[in-house]
Amino acid sequence: MHRLVVLYPQPIDPAAFADHYVSTHLPLADRLPGLLASRYSLEVHGEGSPYFAVFEADFADPAAMAAAMASPEGQAVAADVPSYATGGAVVIDYPVTERT
């Protein structure tokens, strides 16, 4: 499995971020082809954490993630980010290793 993580620094208007994110952005992300699972939080805590929100999306492998992001749905997701993420966004991805 391959995971995409998006970390959002503190926005200028947290309430506007949350409203747009939940009502508009997440429904766009839900349409990503090949998306196996996703999760998010608008309550990121931690001593000195610069982040306001986090999103995680799981795909079968790096190729599936790349195809999703290159799709029209992926392009719509990327194009929407400036609409709400006034603090920007940090995007990382990595293979998930399961422990038994």
Biopython code that builds the backbone (N, CA, C, O; Angstrom):
import numpy as np
from Bio.PDB.StructureBuilder import StructureBuilder

atoms = [
    (1, "MET", "N", (0.837, -1.170, 0.000)),
    (1, "MET", "CA", (0.000, 0.000, 0.000)),
    (1, "MET", "C", (0.889, 1.241, 0.000)),
    (1, "MET", "O", (2.014, 1.223, 0.498)),
    (2, "HIS", "N", (0.355, 2.314, -0.570)),
    (2, "HIS", "CA", (1.083, 3.576, -0.652)),
    (2, "HIS", "C", (0.198, 4.678, -0.069)),
    (2, "HIS", "O", (-0.999, 4.734, -0.352)),
    (3, "ARG", "N", (0.791, 5.551, 0.744)),
    (3, "ARG", "CA", (0.015, 6.583, 1.434)),
    (3, "ARG", "C", (0.454, 7.982, 1.005)),
    (3, "ARG", "O", (1.643, 8.277, 0.884)),
    (4, "LEU", "N", (-0.535, 8.819, 0.782)),
    (4, "LEU", "CA", (-0.356, 10.246, 0.523)),
    (4, "LEU", "C", (-0.778, 10.982, 1.787)),
    (4, "LEU", "O", (-1.852, 10.717, 2.328)),
    (5, "VAL", "N", (0.050, 11.896, 2.260)),
    (5, "VAL", "CA", (-0.264, 12.694, 3.450)),
    (5, "VAL", "C", (-0.148, 14.169, 3.076)),
    (5, "VAL", "O", (0.819, 14.595, 2.446)),
    (6, "VAL", "N", (-1.153, 14.930, 3.478)),
    (6, "VAL", "CA", (-1.134, 16.376, 3.268)),
    (6, "VAL", "C", (-1.231, 17.032, 4.649)),
    (6, "VAL", "O", (-2.172, 16.785, 5.404)),
    (7, "LEU", "N", (-0.249, 17.863, 4.957)),
    (7, "LEU", "CA", (-0.206, 18.600, 6.214)),
    (7, "LEU", "C", (-0.498, 20.066, 5.922)),
    (7, "LEU", "O", (0.128, 20.674, 5.054)),
    (8, "TYR", "N", (-1.441, 20.618, 6.645)),
    (8, "TYR", "CA", (-1.854, 21.998, 6.412)),
    (8, "TYR", "C", (-1.423, 22.885, 7.574)),
    (8, "TYR", "O", (-1.880, 22.675, 8.697)),
    (9, "PRO", "N", (-0.555, 23.873, 7.337)),
    (9, "PRO", "CA", (-0.238, 24.858, 8.372)),
    (9, "PRO", "C", (-1.479, 25.696, 8.715)),
    (9, "PRO", "O", (-2.485, 25.660, 8.006)),
    (10, "GLN", "N", (-1.386, 26.425, 9.785)),
    (10, "GLN", "CA", (-2.491, 27.256, 10.260)),
    (10, "GLN", "C", (-2.973, 28.198, 9.155)),
    (10, "GLN", "O", (-2.170, 28.953, 8.606)),
    (11, "PRO", "N", (-4.256, 28.169, 8.819)),
    (11, "PRO", "CA", (-4.789, 29.094, 7.813)),
    (11, "PRO", "C", (-5.104, 30.458, 8.431)),
    (11, "PRO", "O", (-5.140, 30.608, 9.652)),
    (12, "ILE", "N", (-5.327, 31.428, 7.583)),
    (12, "ILE", "CA", (-5.703, 32.766, 8.050)),
    (12, "ILE", "C", (-7.047, 32.719, 8.777)),
    (12, "ILE", "O", (-7.209, 33.334, 9.831)),
    (13, "ASP", "N", (-8.007, 31.988, 8.212)),
    (13, "ASP", "CA", (-9.351, 31.886, 8.794)),
    (13, "ASP", "C", (-9.691, 30.407, 8.999)),
    (13, "ASP", "O", (-10.164, 29.758, 8.066)),
    (14, "PRO", "N", (-9.462, 29.863, 10.193)),
    (14, "PRO", "CA", (-9.707, 28.435, 10.427)),
    (14, "PRO", "C", (-11.147, 27.997, 10.148)),
    (14, "PRO", "O", (-11.365, 26.901, 9.632)),
    (15, "ALA", "N", (-12.123, 28.827, 10.476)),
    (15, "ALA", "CA", (-13.521, 28.454, 10.236)),
    (15, "ALA", "C", (-13.815, 28.353, 8.742)),
    (15, "ALA", "O", (-14.503, 27.429, 8.309)),
    (16, "ALA", "N", (-13.305, 29.287, 7.955)),
    (16, "ALA", "CA", (-13.502, 29.241, 6.500)),
    (16, "ALA", "C", (-12.793, 28.023, 5.902)),
    (16, "ALA", "O", (-13.329, 27.365, 5.010)),
    (17, "PHE", "N", (-11.590, 27.728, 6.394)),
    (17, "PHE", "CA", (-10.873, 26.531, 5.953)),
    (17, "PHE", "C", (-11.737, 25.305, 6.201)),
    (17, "PHE", "O", (-11.986, 24.526, 5.281)),
    (18, "ALA", "N", (-12.197, 25.128, 7.432)),
    (18, "ALA", "CA", (-12.966, 23.943, 7.801)),
    (18, "ALA", "C", (-14.229, 23.817, 6.962)),
    (18, "ALA", "O", (-14.558, 22.725, 6.501)),
    (19, "ASP", "N", (-14.939, 24.920, 6.758)),
    (19, "ASP", "CA", (-16.174, 24.880, 5.976)),
    (19, "ASP", "C", (-15.911, 24.437, 4.545)),
    (19, "ASP", "O", (-16.582, 23.534, 4.045)),
    (20, "HIS", "N", (-14.947, 25.058, 3.884)),
    (20, "HIS", "CA", (-14.642, 24.714, 2.499)),
    (20, "HIS", "C", (-14.078, 23.291, 2.405)),
    (20, "HIS", "O", (-14.442, 22.527, 1.511)),
    (21, "TYR", "N", (-13.198, 22.953, 3.327)),
    (21, "TYR", "CA", (-12.539, 21.646, 3.299)),
    (21, "TYR", "C", (-13.563, 20.516, 3.389)),
    (21, "TYR", "O", (-13.521, 19.568, 2.604)),
    (22, "VAL", "N", (-14.479, 20.622, 4.345)),
    (22, "VAL", "CA", (-15.455, 19.554, 4.564)),
    (22, "VAL", "C", (-16.539, 19.537, 3.486)),
    (22, "VAL", "O", (-16.940, 18.465, 3.033)),
    (23, "SER", "N", (-17.013, 20.704, 3.073)),
    (23, "SER", "CA", (-18.137, 20.742, 2.136)),
    (23, "SER", "C", (-17.729, 20.629, 0.670)),
    (23, "SER", "O", (-18.522, 20.180, -0.157)),
    (24, "THR", "N", (-16.502, 21.032, 0.338)),
    (24, "THR", "CA", (-16.087, 21.055, -1.069)),
    (24, "THR", "C", (-14.885, 20.153, -1.352)),
    (24, "THR", "O", (-14.939, 19.307, -2.245)),
    (25, "HIS", "N", (-13.810, 20.333, -0.599)),
    (25, "HIS", "CA", (-12.568, 19.632, -0.938)),
    (25, "HIS", "C", (-12.635, 18.127, -0.689)),
    (25, "HIS", "O", (-12.242, 17.341, -1.550)),
    (26, "LEU", "N", (-13.125, 17.724, 0.467)),
    (26, "LEU", "CA", (-13.187, 16.285, 0.749)),
    (26, "LEU", "C", (-14.066, 15.526, -0.245)),
    (26, "LEU", "O", (-13.688, 14.432, -0.662)),
    (27, "PRO", "N", (-15.233, 16.066, -0.644)),
    (27, "PRO", "CA", (-16.003, 15.371, -1.679)),
    (27, "PRO", "C", (-15.240, 15.231, -3.005)),
    (27, "PRO", "O", (-15.401, 14.234, -3.710)),
    (28, "LEU", "N", (-14.410, 16.231, -3.346)),
    (28, "LEU", "CA", (-13.571, 16.095, -4.549)),
    (28, "LEU", "C", (-12.564, 14.965, -4.363)),
    (28, "LEU", "O", (-12.378, 14.141, -5.258)),
    (29, "ALA", "N", (-11.915, 14.928, -3.198)),
    (29, "ALA", "CA", (-10.905, 13.896, -2.928)),
    (29, "ALA", "C", (-11.525, 12.502, -2.912)),
    (29, "ALA", "O", (-10.883, 11.532, -3.315)),
    (30, "ASP", "N", (-12.762, 12.399, -2.452)),
    (30, "ASP", "CA", (-13.436, 11.092, -2.412)),
    (30, "ASP", "C", (-13.605, 10.481, -3.798)),
    (30, "ASP", "O", (-13.796, 9.271, -3.920)),
    (31, "ARG", "N", (-13.536, 11.298, -4.836)),
    (31, "ARG", "CA", (-13.715, 10.806, -6.215)),
    (31, "ARG", "C", (-12.400, 10.403, -6.887)),
    (31, "ARG", "O", (-12.402, 10.022, -8.057)),
    (32, "LEU", "N", (-11.275, 10.482, -6.164)),
    (32, "LEU", "CA", (-10.002, 10.085, -6.769)),
    (32, "LEU", "C", (-10.056, 8.621, -7.179)),
    (32, "LEU", "O", (-10.380, 7.765, -6.355)),
    (33, "PRO", "N", (-9.748, 8.317, -8.431)),
    (33, "PRO", "CA", (-9.764, 6.915, -8.853)),
    (33, "PRO", "C", (-8.681, 6.116, -8.124)),
    (33, "PRO", "O", (-7.557, 6.584, -7.944)),
    (34, "GLY", "N", (-9.044, 4.913, -7.715)),
    (34, "GLY", "CA", (-8.078, 4.052, -7.041)),
    (34, "GLY", "C", (-7.913, 4.331, -5.556)),
    (34, "GLY", "O", (-7.104, 3.674, -4.900)),
    (35, "LEU", "N", (-8.653, 5.282, -5.010)),
    (35, "LEU", "CA", (-8.568, 5.589, -3.593)),
    (35, "LEU", "C", (-9.116, 4.413, -2.793)),
    (35, "LEU", "O", (-10.265, 4.011, -2.978)),
    (36, "LEU", "N", (-8.291, 3.864, -1.905)),
    (36, "LEU", "CA", (-8.718, 2.729, -1.091)),
    (36, "LEU", "C", (-9.350, 3.173, 0.223)),
    (36, "LEU", "O", (-10.332, 2.587, 0.677)),
    (37, "ALA", "N", (-8.787, 4.200, 0.823)),
    (37, "ALA", "CA", (-9.293, 4.718, 2.096)),
    (37, "ALA", "C", (-8.714, 6.107, 2.298)),
    (37, "ALA", "O", (-7.670, 6.454, 1.746)),
    (38, "SER", "N", (-9.419, 6.893, 3.107)),
    (38, "SER", "CA", (-8.888, 8.210, 3.459)),
    (38, "SER", "C", (-9.361, 8.572, 4.849)),
    (38, "SER", "O", (-10.343, 8.036, 5.363)),
    (39, "ARG", "N", (-8.627, 9.501, 5.438)),
    (39, "ARG", "CA", (-8.961, 9.996, 6.760)),
    (39, "ARG", "C", (-8.411, 11.408, 6.899)),
    (39, "ARG", "O", (-7.478, 11.793, 6.194)),
    (40, "TYR", "N", (-8.999, 12.178, 7.815)),
    (40, "TYR", "CA", (-8.507, 13.539, 8.026)),
    (40, "TYR", "C", (-8.789, 13.961, 9.457)),
    (40, "TYR", "O", (-9.573, 13.330, 10.166)),
    (41, "SER", "N", (-8.139, 15.035, 9.866)),
    (41, "SER", "CA", (-8.418, 15.646, 11.165)),
    (41, "SER", "C", (-8.185, 17.143, 11.061)),
    (41, "SER", "O", (-7.224, 17.601, 10.442)),
    (42, "LEU", "N", (-9.075, 17.883, 11.673)),
    (42, "LEU", "CA", (-8.919, 19.329, 11.800)),
    (42, "LEU", "C", (-8.509, 19.679, 13.227)),
    (42, "LEU", "O", (-8.624, 20.830, 13.650)),
    (43, "GLU", "N", (-8.035, 18.687, 13.959)),
    (43, "GLU", "CA", (-7.634, 18.877, 15.354)),
    (43, "GLU", "C", (-6.242, 18.300, 15.578)),
    (43, "GLU", "O", (-6.067, 17.374, 16.370)),
    (44, "VAL", "N", (-5.272, 18.839, 14.893)),
    (44, "VAL", "CA", (-3.892, 18.362, 15.024)),
    (44, "VAL", "C", (-3.283, 18.980, 16.276)),
    (44, "VAL", "O", (-3.305, 20.198, 16.451)),
    (45, "HIS", "N", (-2.747, 18.139, 17.135)),
    (45, "HIS", "CA", (-2.153, 18.595, 18.384)),
    (45, "HIS", "C", (-0.715, 18.111, 18.467)),
    (45, "HIS", "O", (-0.324, 17.183, 17.758)),
    (46, "GLY", "N", (0.034, 18.709, 19.289)),
    (46, "GLY", "CA", (1.421, 18.323, 19.507)),
    (46, "GLY", "C", (2.214, 19.550, 19.892)),
    (46, "GLY", "O", (2.008, 20.638, 19.353)),
    (47, "GLU", "N", (3.103, 19.367, 20.812)),
    (47, "GLU", "CA", (3.899, 20.496, 21.286)),
    (47, "GLU", "C", (4.664, 21.138, 20.130)),
    (47, "GLU", "O", (5.500, 20.496, 19.493)),
    (48, "GLY", "N", (4.374, 22.386, 19.874)),
    (48, "GLY", "CA", (5.066, 23.119, 18.829)),
    (48, "GLY", "C", (4.655, 22.755, 17.410)),
    (48, "GLY", "O", (5.303, 23.189, 16.457)),
    (49, "SER", "N", (3.582, 21.962, 17.242)),
    (49, "SER", "CA", (3.167, 21.567, 15.899)),
    (49, "SER", "C", (2.714, 22.785, 15.101)),
    (49, "SER", "O", (1.896, 23.569, 15.580)),
    (50, "PRO", "N", (3.237, 22.950, 13.895)),
    (50, "PRO", "CA", (2.807, 24.076, 13.071)),
    (50, "PRO", "C", (1.563, 23.745, 12.237)),
    (50, "PRO", "O", (1.126, 24.561, 11.425)),
    (51, "TYR", "N", (0.991, 22.545, 12.437)),
    (51, "TYR", "CA", (-0.081, 22.094, 11.554)),
    (51, "TYR", "C", (-1.463, 22.239, 12.171)),
    (51, "TYR", "O", (-1.668, 22.019, 13.364)),
    (52, "PHE", "N", (-2.395, 22.615, 11.318)),
    (52, "PHE", "CA", (-3.795, 22.798, 11.673)),
    (52, "PHE", "C", (-4.609, 21.557, 11.320)),
    (52, "PHE", "O", (-5.509, 21.161, 12.061)),
    (53, "ALA", "N", (-4.282, 20.947, 10.176)),
    (53, "ALA", "CA", (-5.065, 19.814, 9.678)),
    (53, "ALA", "C", (-4.152, 18.814, 8.986)),
    (53, "ALA", "O", (-3.041, 19.142, 8.570)),
    (54, "VAL", "N", (-4.652, 17.577, 8.873)),
    (54, "VAL", "CA", (-3.922, 16.519, 8.182)),
    (54, "VAL", "C", (-4.924, 15.670, 7.394)),
    (54, "VAL", "O", (-6.059, 15.458, 7.821)),
    (55, "PHE", "N", (-4.474, 15.196, 6.239)),
    (55, "PHE", "CA", (-5.267, 14.299, 5.391)),
    (55, "PHE", "C", (-4.376, 13.144, 4.987)),
    (55, "PHE", "O", (-3.203, 13.341, 4.672)),
    (56, "GLU", "N", (-4.923, 11.943, 4.993)),
    (56, "GLU", "CA", (-4.207, 10.753, 4.534)),
    (56, "GLU", "C", (-5.067, 10.018, 3.520)),
    (56, "GLU", "O", (-6.279, 9.896, 3.697)),
    (57, "ALA", "N", (-4.445, 9.533, 2.465)),
    (57, "ALA", "CA", (-5.143, 8.748, 1.453)),
    (57, "ALA", "C", (-4.299, 7.525, 1.114)),
    (57, "ALA", "O", (-3.084, 7.624, 0.944)),
    (58, "ASP", "N", (-4.953, 6.381, 1.020)),
    (58, "ASP", "CA", (-4.264, 5.135, 0.705)),
    (58, "ASP", "C", (-4.581, 4.679, -0.710)),
    (58, "ASP", "O", (-5.722, 4.737, -1.169)),
    (59, "PHE", "N", (-3.529, 4.224, -1.387)),
    (59, "PHE", "CA", (-3.638, 3.684, -2.737)),
    (59, "PHE", "C", (-2.910, 2.339, -2.775)),
    (59, "PHE", "O", (-2.107, 2.046, -1.889)),
    (60, "ALA", "N", (-3.180, 1.539, -3.771)),
    (60, "ALA", "CA", (-2.574, 0.214, -3.861)),
    (60, "ALA", "C", (-1.058, 0.286, -3.974)),
    (60, "ALA", "O", (-0.348, -0.524, -3.377)),
    (61, "ASP", "N", (-0.564, 1.249, -4.736)),
    (61, "ASP", "CA", (0.871, 1.362, -4.981)),
    (61, "ASP", "C", (1.182, 2.755, -5.531)),
    (61, "ASP", "O", (0.260, 3.528, -5.796)),
    (62, "PRO", "N", (2.463, 3.089, -5.707)),
    (62, "PRO", "CA", (2.811, 4.428, -6.208)),
    (62, "PRO", "C", (2.194, 4.741, -7.573)),
    (62, "PRO", "O", (1.813, 5.881, -7.838)),
    (63, "ALA", "N", (2.097, 3.733, -8.431)),
    (63, "ALA", "CA", (1.524, 3.974, -9.761)),
    (63, "ALA", "C", (0.051, 4.351, -9.662)),
    (63, "ALA", "O", (-0.414, 5.231, -10.388)),
    (64, "ALA", "N", (-0.684, 3.698, -8.774)),
    (64, "ALA", "CA", (-2.107, 4.021, -8.596)),
    (64, "ALA", "C", (-2.266, 5.439, -8.059)),
    (64, "ALA", "O", (-3.164, 6.167, -8.483)),
    (65, "MET", "N", (-1.398, 5.834, -7.129)),
    (65, "MET", "CA", (-1.456, 7.192, -6.594)),
    (65, "MET", "C", (-1.137, 8.213, -7.689)),
    (65, "MET", "O", (-1.831, 9.220, -7.825)),
    (66, "ALA", "N", (-0.094, 7.950, -8.463)),
    (66, "ALA", "CA", (0.284, 8.868, -9.532)),
    (66, "ALA", "C", (-0.833, 8.997, -10.564)),
    (66, "ALA", "O", (-1.114, 10.094, -11.049)),
    (67, "ALA", "N", (-1.468, 7.876, -10.898)),
    (67, "ALA", "CA", (-2.569, 7.910, -11.866)),
    (67, "ALA", "C", (-3.741, 8.713, -11.310)),
    (67, "ALA", "O", (-4.375, 9.474, -12.041)),
    (68, "ALA", "N", (-4.028, 8.549, -10.033)),
    (68, "ALA", "CA", (-5.124, 9.298, -9.410)),
    (68, "ALA", "C", (-4.846, 10.790, -9.457)),
    (68, "ALA", "O", (-5.734, 11.578, -9.783)),
    (69, "MET", "N", (-3.628, 11.183, -9.137)),
    (69, "MET", "CA", (-3.297, 12.606, -9.097)),
    (69, "MET", "C", (-3.233, 13.217, -10.488)),
    (69, "MET", "O", (-3.454, 14.418, -10.647)),
    (70, "ALA", "N", (-2.934, 12.404, -11.500)),
    (70, "ALA", "CA", (-2.878, 12.900, -12.881)),
    (70, "ALA", "C", (-4.253, 12.921, -13.547)),
    (70, "ALA", "O", (-4.424, 13.533, -14.602)),
    (71, "SER", "N", (-5.223, 12.260, -12.939)),
    (71, "SER", "CA", (-6.571, 12.177, -13.512)),
    (71, "SER", "C", (-7.271, 13.540, -13.440)),
    (71, "SER", "O", (-6.816, 14.431, -12.723)),
    (72, "PRO", "N", (-8.364, 13.704, -14.174)),
    (72, "PRO", "CA", (-9.133, 14.952, -14.050)),
    (72, "PRO", "C", (-9.578, 15.213, -12.605)),
    (72, "PRO", "O", (-9.597, 16.359, -12.156)),
    (73, "GLU", "N", (-9.932, 14.153, -11.888)),
    (73, "GLU", "CA", (-10.335, 14.311, -10.495)),
    (73, "GLU", "C", (-9.166, 14.794, -9.635)),
    (73, "GLU", "O", (-9.336, 15.655, -8.771)),
    (74, "GLY", "N", (-7.990, 14.240, -9.876)),
    (74, "GLY", "CA", (-6.795, 14.658, -9.143)),
    (74, "GLY", "C", (-6.427, 16.098, -9.451)),
    (74, "GLY", "O", (-6.015, 16.845, -8.564)),
    (75, "GLN", "N", (-6.577, 16.483, -10.701)),
    (75, "GLN", "CA", (-6.292, 17.869, -11.080)),
    (75, "GLN", "C", (-7.283, 18.832, -10.422)),
    (75, "GLN", "O", (-6.915, 19.943, -10.042)),
    (76, "ALA", "N", (-8.546, 18.397, -10.290)),
    (76, "ALA", "CA", (-9.551, 19.236, -9.618)),
    (76, "ALA", "C", (-9.220, 19.387, -8.137)),
    (76, "ALA", "O", (-9.377, 20.469, -7.570)),
    (77, "VAL", "N", (-8.761, 18.303, -7.508)),
    (77, "VAL", "CA", (-8.362, 18.360, -6.101)),
    (77, "VAL", "C", (-7.208, 19.354, -5.934)),
    (77, "VAL", "O", (-7.260, 20.226, -5.066)),
    (78, "ALA", "N", (-6.184, 19.225, -6.751)),
    (78, "ALA", "CA", (-5.020, 20.114, -6.655)),
    (78, "ALA", "C", (-5.405, 21.573, -6.920)),
    (78, "ALA", "O", (-4.918, 22.480, -6.245)),
    (79, "ALA", "N", (-6.271, 21.791, -7.893)),
    (79, "ALA", "CA", (-6.676, 23.161, -8.233)),
    (79, "ALA", "C", (-7.492, 23.806, -7.122)),
    (79, "ALA", "O", (-7.525, 25.032, -7.015)),
    (80, "ASP", "N", (-8.149, 23.002, -6.298)),
    (80, "ASP", "CA", (-8.991, 23.544, -5.230)),
    (80, "ASP", "C", (-8.194, 23.997, -4.007)),
    (80, "ASP", "O", (-8.678, 24.826, -3.237)),
    (81, "VAL", "N", (-6.993, 23.472, -3.815)),
    (81, "VAL", "CA", (-6.212, 23.756, -2.599)),
    (81, "VAL", "C", (-6.060, 25.255, -2.324)),
    (81, "VAL", "O", (-6.271, 25.669, -1.184)),
    (82, "PRO", "N", (-5.708, 26.082, -3.297)),
    (82, "PRO", "CA", (-5.570, 27.518, -2.997)),
    (82, "PRO", "C", (-6.869, 28.187, -2.560)),
    (82, "PRO", "O", (-6.839, 29.299, -2.031)),
    (83, "SER", "N", (-8.004, 27.531, -2.772)),
    (83, "SER", "CA", (-9.290, 28.102, -2.387)),
    (83, "SER", "C", (-9.481, 28.169, -0.880)),
    (83, "SER", "O", (-10.287, 28.966, -0.398)),
    (84, "TYR", "N", (-8.756, 27.348, -0.126)),
    (84, "TYR", "CA", (-8.965, 27.299, 1.321)),
    (84, "TYR", "C", (-7.670, 27.260, 2.133)),
    (84, "TYR", "O", (-7.659, 27.698, 3.284)),
    (85, "ALA", "N", (-6.586, 26.746, 1.562)),
    (85, "ALA", "CA", (-5.341, 26.533, 2.307)),
    (85, "ALA", "C", (-4.450, 27.771, 2.246)),
    (85, "ALA", "O", (-3.415, 27.769, 1.580)),
    (86, "THR", "N", (-4.860, 28.821, 2.942)),
    (86, "THR", "CA", (-4.109, 30.071, 2.897)),
    (86, "THR", "C", (-2.732, 29.951, 3.546)),
    (86, "THR", "O", (-1.867, 30.800, 3.331)),
    (87, "GLY", "N", (-2.530, 28.904, 4.334)),
    (87, "GLY", "CA", (-1.219, 28.656, 4.933)),
    (87, "GLY", "C", (-0.362, 27.724, 4.095)),
    (87, "GLY", "O", (0.756, 27.384, 4.481)),
    (88, "GLY", "N", (-0.889, 27.310, 2.942)),
    (88, "GLY", "CA", (-0.169, 26.371, 2.087)),
    (88, "GLY", "C", (-0.450, 24.937, 2.490)),
    (88, "GLY", "O", (-1.336, 24.669, 3.301)),
    (89, "ALA", "N", (0.313, 24.017, 1.916)),
    (89, "ALA", "CA", (0.153, 22.592, 2.199)),
    (89, "ALA", "C", (1.480, 21.899, 1.950)),
    (89, "ALA", "O", (2.222, 22.248, 1.032)),
    (90, "VAL", "N", (1.761, 20.914, 2.783)),
    (90, "VAL", "CA", (2.950, 20.081, 2.630)),
    (90, "VAL", "C", (2.453, 18.696, 2.235)),
    (90, "VAL", "O", (1.664, 18.090, 2.960)),
    (91, "VAL", "N", (2.909, 18.189, 1.086)),
    (91, "VAL", "CA", (2.460, 16.898, 0.582)),
    (91, "VAL", "C", (3.624, 15.922, 0.611)),
    (91, "VAL", "O", (4.702, 16.210, 0.091)),
    (92, "ILE", "N", (3.400, 14.767, 1.223)),
    (92, "ILE", "CA", (4.402, 13.705, 1.230)),
    (92, "ILE", "C", (3.711, 12.391, 0.874)),
    (92, "ILE", "O", (2.501, 12.250, 1.048)),
    (93, "ASP", "N", (4.480, 11.447, 0.383)),
    (93, "ASP", "CA", (3.936, 10.112, 0.164)),
    (93, "ASP", "C", (5.008, 9.089, 0.456)),
    (93, "ASP", "O", (6.204, 9.373, 0.390)),
    (94, "TYR", "N", (4.551, 7.884, 0.782)),
    (94, "TYR", "CA", (5.500, 6.837, 1.172)),
    (94, "TYR", "C", (4.821, 5.475, 1.126)),
    (94, "TYR", "O", (3.599, 5.378, 1.232)),
    (95, "PRO", "N", (5.620, 4.422, 0.966)),
    (95, "PRO", "CA", (5.065, 3.067, 1.048)),
    (95, "PRO", "C", (4.785, 2.734, 2.515)),
    (95, "PRO", "O", (5.554, 3.095, 3.406)),
    (96, "VAL", "N", (3.686, 2.049, 2.743)),
    (96, "VAL", "CA", (3.297, 1.662, 4.095)),
    (96, "VAL", "C", (3.795, 0.238, 4.339)),
    (96, "VAL", "O", (3.528, -0.671, 3.553)),
    (97, "THR", "N", (4.509, 0.065, 5.425)),
    (97, "THR", "CA", (4.987, -1.250, 5.822)),
    (97, "THR", "C", (4.178, -1.716, 7.011)),
    (97, "THR", "O", (4.168, -1.062, 8.054)),
    (98, "GLU", "N", (3.506, -2.830, 6.865)),
    (98, "GLU", "CA", (2.701, -3.381, 7.943)),
    (98, "GLU", "C", (3.574, -4.175, 8.899)),
    (98, "GLU", "O", (4.465, -4.912, 8.476)),
    (99, "ARG", "N", (3.317, -4.023, 10.164)),
    (99, "ARG", "CA", (4.026, -4.800, 11.177)),
    (99, "ARG", "C", (3.125, -5.937, 11.640)),
    (99, "ARG", "O", (1.920, -5.757, 11.816)),
    (100, "THR", "N", (3.709, -7.087, 11.831)),
    (100, "THR", "CA", (2.912, -8.216, 12.306)),
    (100, "THR", "C", (3.343, -8.639, 13.684)),
    (100, "THR", "O", (2.780, -9.579, 14.246)),
]
sb = StructureBuilder()
sb.init_structure("model")
sb.init_model(0)
sb.init_chain("A")
sb.init_seg("    ")
for serial, (resi, resn, name, xyz) in enumerate(atoms, 1):
    if name == "N":
        sb.init_residue(resn, " ", resi, " ")
    sb.init_atom(name, np.array(xyz, "f"), 0.0, 1.0, " ", f" {name:<3s}", serial, name[0])
structure = sb.get_structure()
